Amino acid sequence: MTNTLKYHGVVYQAIATTRTYVEAKNEILKLLQSKGWQVKSGLKIEHATSPDGNVRLWFKAQSIYMTKLNDPVYSGGNGRHNFGDARSLTGGYVDIRKEPADKIVAWIERAVTEKPT
């Protein structure tokens, strides 16, 4: 996204306009869906579930949260995805508005395959 301004015959162009969180989230959800994730949008807390159903990403308030079934760190051990059991995936360190969607999805794919230490 770029903005331009014409002033006294000179065109000025903004170097980098940051996307909104909603725009970034929608790009990420669209890319995840193209990779086989089941996306549920239009909900109070939109989410995407991995093709195997083991991982769910929850998109809320400028952060991404994750639950993993059968993982003591990322689930309540009840075999269901509940937002109450979710842990922050971005941890406040990743601003999804400033990174390309494909880079965020690659980062997500690495994060969901990591084993807790």
Backbone bond lengths (Angstrom), bond angles and torsions (degrees), N, CA, C in turn:
res aa  C-N    CA-C-N  psi(-1)  N-CA   C-N-CA  omega(-1)  CA-C   N-CA-C  phi
1 M - - - 1.436 - - 1.520 109.34 -
2 T 1.313 115.51 130.62 1.456 119.05 175.20 1.516 109.00 -136.44
3 N 1.294 115.67 150.27 1.455 122.26 175.80 1.513 108.22 -116.72
4 T 1.337 115.69 146.03 1.451 119.66 176.27 1.522 109.44 -124.43
5 L 1.297 115.20 153.44 1.456 122.67 178.24 1.517 107.71 -137.61
6 K 1.314 115.95 130.24 1.462 119.88 177.62 1.530 107.39 -106.86
7 Y 1.334 115.39 122.91 1.463 120.74 -177.24 1.519 108.21 -136.46
8 H 1.303 116.67 117.31 1.470 122.87 -178.16 1.523 111.87 52.47
9 G 1.320 116.04 43.69 1.454 120.99 176.01 1.516 115.31 81.15
10 V 1.334 117.99 -3.83 1.466 121.00 179.21 1.531 108.28 -104.61
11 V 1.328 115.31 131.27 1.471 120.03 179.43 1.524 108.63 -94.61
12 Y 1.312 115.17 123.40 1.468 121.75 176.42 1.520 107.87 -107.55
13 Q 1.313 115.45 138.61 1.452 119.96 -178.72 1.524 109.29 -123.34
14 A 1.334 115.36 132.04 1.461 119.96 176.52 1.522 108.42 -66.32
15 I 1.308 116.44 140.08 1.463 120.35 -175.89 1.533 111.01 -72.41
16 A 1.303 117.78 -50.57 1.467 119.96 -179.62 1.524 108.87 -150.99
17 T 1.304 115.78 111.93 1.451 120.33 175.85 1.526 107.20 -93.75
18 T 1.293 116.41 127.71 1.461 120.94 -179.03 1.523 109.86 -73.43
19 R 1.325 115.18 138.00 1.462 120.35 174.27 1.518 109.00 -70.16
20 T 1.302 115.70 159.62 1.461 118.63 173.19 1.526 108.20 -77.91
21 Y 1.331 116.02 164.05 1.457 119.63 177.61 1.525 110.24 -60.85
22 V 1.330 117.34 -41.07 1.470 120.93 -178.66 1.529 110.44 -62.64
23 E 1.334 117.80 -42.89 1.464 120.68 178.19 1.531 110.88 -62.15
24 A 1.320 116.86 -45.42 1.467 120.92 179.81 1.523 110.83 -63.54
25 K 1.330 116.54 -45.62 1.473 121.01 179.64 1.515 110.52 -59.66
26 N 1.337 117.35 -44.99 1.467 120.75 -179.36 1.527 111.95 -63.23
27 E 1.324 117.38 -39.06 1.469 120.79 176.43 1.526 110.77 -63.27
28 I 1.318 116.88 -42.66 1.466 121.20 179.80 1.521 110.29 -65.12
29 L 1.329 117.53 -45.78 1.465 120.80 179.57 1.529 111.43 -61.62
30 K 1.327 116.66 -40.85 1.469 120.70 178.79 1.531 110.90 -63.28
31 L 1.323 116.68 -42.43 1.466 120.55 179.14 1.527 111.07 -67.63
32 L 1.331 117.29 -41.54 1.471 120.04 176.83 1.527 110.40 -61.06
33 Q 1.324 116.48 -42.64 1.466 120.31 179.65 1.527 110.89 -61.91
34 S 1.325 117.40 -38.30 1.469 120.46 178.37 1.524 111.74 -66.88
35 K 1.339 116.72 -19.96 1.462 121.48 178.51 1.527 111.79 -95.75
36 G 1.343 117.32 10.67 1.459 120.88 174.62 1.519 115.84 97.93
37 W 1.329 117.74 1.31 1.457 120.43 177.50 1.525 108.65 -73.95
38 Q 1.341 116.30 144.73 1.459 121.19 175.20 1.523 107.82 -88.29
39 V 1.319 116.76 118.12 1.464 122.21 -175.42 1.518 109.91 -105.76
40 K 1.317 115.98 131.52 1.462 122.55 175.03 1.520 107.36 -116.02
41 S 1.323 116.18 107.69 1.458 120.18 -179.56 1.523 108.99 -114.07
42 G 1.313 114.96 168.62 1.453 120.21 -178.05 1.520 113.41 79.71
43 L 1.313 116.80 9.13 1.461 121.73 178.33 1.522 109.53 -98.45
44 K 1.329 116.44 168.63 1.462 119.89 176.66 1.527 109.88 -57.98
45 I 1.324 116.90 -44.20 1.465 122.31 174.64 1.531 106.51 -123.00
46 E 1.330 115.73 103.74 1.459 119.64 -179.76 1.529 109.12 -69.54
47 H 1.336 115.90 147.54 1.456 118.74 180.00 1.527 111.52 -147.89
48 A 1.332 113.43 162.82 1.460 121.95 177.18 1.524 107.37 -131.74
49 T 1.339 116.10 133.26 1.459 121.81 -179.31 1.524 109.08 -111.82
50 S 1.329 116.08 134.16 1.465 121.40 -177.73 1.530 110.64 -60.54
51 P 1.342 116.88 157.99 1.461 120.17 -179.11 1.531 114.12 -55.44
52 D 1.345 117.14 -32.36 1.459 119.37 179.47 1.532 112.66 -87.87
53 G 1.339 117.21 -3.59 1.459 121.63 178.39 1.513 115.39 79.47
54 N 1.322 117.75 0.80 1.458 121.32 -175.62 1.532 113.52 -80.14
55 V 1.322 117.56 -28.96 1.470 121.92 -174.98 1.521 109.76 -120.36
56 R 1.323 115.91 137.77 1.464 120.54 172.80 1.519 108.18 -129.05
57 L 1.335 114.59 132.11 1.460 121.79 175.10 1.520 107.91 -103.97
58 W 1.322 115.70 132.46 1.452 122.38 179.76 1.528 107.73 -111.89
59 F 1.318 117.37 130.44 1.462 122.20 -177.87 1.524 108.72 -108.45
60 K 1.326 114.46 113.77 1.458 119.06 -176.68 1.528 110.37 -150.50
61 A 1.317 115.89 139.44 1.468 123.65 169.73 1.528 114.24 39.62
62 Q 1.303 116.34 56.95 1.456 123.24 175.41 1.523 113.75 61.62
63 S 1.305 116.15 29.63 1.453 120.31 176.43 1.524 109.01 -148.51
64 I 1.316 115.74 159.72 1.463 122.00 176.92 1.524 107.15 -117.52
65 Y 1.317 115.71 130.93 1.455 122.24 178.80 1.517 108.85 -114.51
66 M 1.326 117.37 158.55 1.454 120.90 -176.51 1.522 111.50 -137.23
67 T 1.332 115.18 142.59 1.462 121.68 166.63 1.521 107.29 -124.24
68 K 1.331 115.91 144.53 1.467 122.82 175.07 1.521 106.81 -128.37
69 L 1.313 116.18 129.07 1.455 119.09 176.67 1.526 109.77 -68.07
70 N 1.297 116.85 148.64 1.472 123.24 177.47 1.528 112.75 58.01
71 D 1.299 117.19 33.00 1.450 121.90 176.39 1.523 107.40 -129.69
72 P 1.329 118.14 116.63 1.465 119.72 -174.71 1.528 114.33 -63.36
73 V 1.337 118.17 -22.50 1.459 120.67 -179.89 1.524 110.43 -82.33
74 Y 1.323 117.32 -40.26 1.459 121.42 -172.23 1.527 115.05 -108.66
75 S 1.317 118.58 18.12 1.464 120.11 174.06 1.518 108.84 -154.97
76 G 1.297 114.43 164.92 1.458 119.51 178.96 1.517 112.29 -85.65
77 G 1.324 116.33 5.62 1.453 120.49 178.98 1.512 113.74 75.91
78 N 1.341 116.89 12.93 1.462 119.30 -177.89 1.532 112.72 -100.22
79 G 1.316 118.19 4.91 1.460 121.52 177.40 1.521 114.24 74.92
80 R 1.328 116.74 15.30 1.467 120.79 178.75 1.526 109.41 -131.76
81 H 1.315 115.21 153.52 1.460 120.28 174.82 1.523 108.51 -86.83
82 N 1.324 116.82 118.65 1.459 122.70 176.00 1.517 108.23 -128.75
83 F 1.331 116.35 134.32 1.456 118.86 179.47 1.522 111.05 -60.70
84 G 1.313 117.88 -30.86 1.465 121.39 179.22 1.519 112.84 -61.65
85 D 1.322 117.46 -23.56 1.471 122.01 179.10 1.530 112.18 -94.16
86 A 1.326 116.85 -5.75 1.461 120.80 -174.32 1.519 111.95 -70.66
87 R 1.321 115.29 149.34 1.460 122.74 176.30 1.526 108.06 -120.18
88 S 1.311 115.95 148.01 1.461 120.63 -178.20 1.518 110.17 -64.48
89 L 1.301 114.96 130.02 1.461 120.60 177.24 1.519 110.07 -90.95
90 T 1.311 117.03 -33.15 1.454 120.73 -178.08 1.516 112.13 -89.06
91 G 1.302 117.70 -25.76 1.460 121.67 175.64 1.514 115.01 58.46
92 G 1.314 116.57 20.03 1.449 119.75 -179.21 1.520 114.15 75.33
93 Y 1.336 116.94 1.65 1.459 120.67 -177.24 1.523 112.90 -97.68
94 V 1.320 117.54 -18.02 1.460 121.71 -177.27 1.522 108.27 -112.59
95 D 1.312 116.53 122.25 1.459 121.62 176.19 1.518 106.94 -99.98
96 I 1.323 116.96 103.24 1.460 120.91 -174.33 1.522 112.46 -66.51
97 R 1.311 117.83 -15.19 1.465 120.94 178.45 1.519 111.58 -72.98
98 K 1.321 117.59 -25.56 1.461 121.45 -173.78 1.518 114.34 -98.22
99 E 1.316 117.39 -3.91 1.464 121.37 -178.21 1.522 109.83 -116.85
100 P 1.336 118.34 147.54 1.467 120.57 175.75 1.526 110.96 -62.89
101 A 1.328 116.66 146.88 1.466 121.21 -177.79 1.524 111.97 -57.90
102 D 1.339 118.19 -39.21 1.465 119.60 -178.77 1.528 111.86 -65.53
103 K 1.325 116.92 -33.09 1.470 120.29 177.33 1.532 110.35 -69.66
104 I 1.330 117.11 -40.92 1.467 120.81 178.05 1.521 110.33 -64.74
105 V 1.343 117.97 -43.34 1.469 120.71 -179.94 1.526 110.74 -65.11
106 A 1.331 118.22 -39.65 1.477 120.36 176.04 1.523 110.05 -61.90
107 W 1.317 116.86 -41.10 1.470 121.94 177.65 1.533 110.03 -63.71
108 I 1.345 117.39 -42.00 1.466 121.70 177.77 1.521 110.18 -61.79
109 E 1.334 116.98 -45.22 1.462 120.69 -178.66 1.525 111.27 -60.86
110 R 1.336 117.55 -37.83 1.463 119.68 175.74 1.532 110.70 -67.75
111 A 1.319 116.08 -42.64 1.458 120.36 -177.30 1.526 112.92 -64.15
112 V 1.322 117.28 -37.48 1.459 119.09 -176.86 1.523 112.83 -76.83
113 T 1.337 117.48 -16.09 1.458 119.34 178.66 1.525 112.45 -95.51
114 E 1.345 117.23 -9.75 1.459 119.97 179.56 1.524 110.83 -69.83
115 K 1.299 115.09 146.64 1.457 121.90 174.31 1.515 108.93 -95.99
116 P 1.334 118.06 137.44 1.462 119.39 178.38 1.517 111.33 -64.57
117 T 1.330 116.43 147.65 1.459 119.43 -179.86 1.512 110.57 -108.17
